[in-house]
């Protein structure tokens, strides 16, 4: 029974890792910049906390959530990455 439990833990771990990597790439989340910005800017941190309560509303549309994130300057999305890319 212990071997089955260990196998399940490994499968769950790698499944969560794979799903999180897919989401990070799909949404272009710069987690290091996001953590740095939130930890160093108290105004941004307080605004994010306030907006999190508002965005949690089930009647809000995805476009409204994107608008809020754009207003806050969050490092989420492909918009800035594609326009600032130089080869």
C-alpha positions in Angstrom: 0.0 0.0 0.0 2.9 2.4 0.7 4.2 1.9 -2.8 0.9 2.9 -4.3 0.7 6.0 -2.1 4.2 7.0 -3.2 3.4 6.5 -6.9 0.3 8.6 -6.4 2.2 11.4 -4.8 4.8 11.4 -7.6 2.1 11.5 -10.2 0.2 14.3 -8.5 3.4 16.3 -8.1 4.4 16.0 -11.7 0.8 16.7 -12.9 0.7 19.9 -10.8 4.1 20.9 -12.1 3.1 20.4 -15.7 -0.2 22.2 -15.3 1.5 25.2 -13.6 4.2 25.4 -16.3 1.5 25.4 -19.1 -0.4 28.2 -17.3 2.7 30.3 -16.8 3.7 30.0 -20.4 0.1 30.6 -21.7 -0.4 33.7 -19.6 3.2 34.9 -19.8 3.5 35.5 -16.1 6.8 37.0 -15.0 6.6 35.7 -11.4 10.0 37.1 -10.4 9.1 40.6 -11.5 5.7 40.3 -10.0 7.1 39.2 -6.6 9.7 42.0 -6.7 7.1 44.7 -7.6 4.6 43.5 -4.9 7.3 43.3 -2.2 8.9 46.6 -2.9 5.8 48.8 -3.6 3.4 49.1 -0.7 0.9 51.1 -2.7 0.7 48.4 -5.4 0.3 45.8 -2.7 -2.6 47.6 -1.0 -4.3 48.2 -4.3 -4.0 44.6 -5.3 -5.6 43.5 -2.0 -8.4 46.0 -2.5 -9.0 44.9 -6.1 -8.9 41.2 -5.3 -12.1 41.6 -3.3 -13.7 43.4 -6.2 -12.5 40.9 -8.9 -13.8 38.0 -6.8 -17.4 39.0 -7.8 -18.9 36.1 -9.9 -20.6 38.6 -12.2 -17.4 40.2 -13.4 -16.2 39.4 -16.9 -12.7 38.3 -17.9 -12.3 41.6 -19.9 -13.0 43.6 -16.7 -10.3 41.5 -14.9 -7.8 42.2 -17.7 -8.6 45.9 -17.5 -7.9 45.9 -13.7 -4.6 44.1 -14.2 -3.6 46.5 -17.0 -4.4 49.5 -14.8 -2.3 48.1 -12.0 0.7 47.4 -14.3 0.8 43.7 -13.4 3.4 41.6 -15.3 0.8 39.3 -16.8 0.0 38.9 -20.4 1.7 38.9 -23.8 1.0 42.5 -24.7 4.2 44.1 -23.4 6.5 41.1 -24.1 5.6 41.1 -27.8 5.8 44.9 -28.3 9.1 45.2 -26.4 10.8 42.3 -28.1 13.8 43.1 -30.2 15.8 40.6 -32.3 
